[in-house]
Amino acid sequence: MEARTPRGFHDVLPDEVRRWQFIEDNARRIFDLYGFSEIRIPVLEFTEIFARSLGTTTDIVEKEMYTFTDRDGSSITLRPEGTAGVVRAFVENSMHAKAPVSKLWYGGMMFRHERPQKGRYRGFYQIGAELLGPEDPASDAELITMVWKFLESTGLSERLTLEISSLGDNNCRPQYKEKLVAYFEPQSEKLCPDCRRRLGTNPLRILDCKEDGCKKTAAGAPKMIDNLCPDCSAHFEAVENYLENAGVPYTINPKIVRGLDYYTRTVFEVTTNELGSQNAIAAGGRYDGLVEELGGPKTPAVGFATGMERLVLLHEKAHPGGFQKEVAVFVAHLGEGARTAAFKLTSALRDRGVSAEMEYGGKSLKSQLKRADKSGARYTFIIGEDELSRGKVKLRRMETSTEEEVDIELAPSLSF
């Protein structure tokens, strides 16, 4: 067989992983400052969890989920996103009874059967966070601020735009959907087949269609933000005020339509113009009915997710290089006795917390120095039989190619 990954899946190789770890470490640090704790949820859930939470008319449920029948006949799905699983864990473990507010973040692999493109895979990685409990608009603004501070910490904020809007709630959205239907029905022949079907199931999704005909037709459609009820309007205004007080730059984009049914009121996206059509870096919003939908008590919530692949692509453009793994010290040796001494010295360096590598075989000194240089080592110890007989070792500074002898017993305690 040919050794290759399935279409739409990819490896993250060692040279790339360090950049991923840098981004993940910043997320962990910033989320901790905001009081969020990590939660780890299964990759598999019962299909009903996603059908009930995401909505049966969404593209994810209709077209993109990896679903199969388990041996006991139950329907199982590889998670296409993280929020539904986190909320399921929140309900199943009665987390609402332990504290009035739960701040949870997660990271891991998600799965969607989409057409693979640059920055969009069928097996992809996300980092996300969910704030469950408060209905106050301050919680929306806190989460959005945290997302922006996280992206700032990675050195990317100057290449990003934060856009916010509101999708209203069950008081004002039904009337808005009626207005959309009234607007689109006389022009239905201009819509793609999917959007003609959506007209009877979920007309909001037409606003998010990427087909040229649908985009042109939707340009003149009524805007949700102009049709908010007084409570939703006041909520959105408060979110704006909190963001301004926090010094978070944003623009209002009334065209934001999240692709999942559970969103209410605040929605937001972080976008860039440097990755072509795959311009969304992070997105999220409020979802006040989802906990109840999955069997829990009425619990307002707000959350977000960011795709790691796009974040890494943008980071590579903004900060090329500088993430290769380097070692502080390389230990070269010549001779059988010197090899044993080199192993002991390498172990002692590592015990002191110094990253160190050594040559395994019996290659020439020239070959070993080439490997030391390629590893990025700043120093190389050279142990030969002559040095070993005198209890010495050569210390070579790779940048200047200068050498000095030091006592082999003192070598592990030097500063590097």
Summary of the structure (lengths in Angstrom):
residues: 416
radius of gyration: 27.7
end to end distance: 47.5
largest distance: 94.5
contacts: 1314
relative contact order: 0.12
helix: 42%
strand: 22%
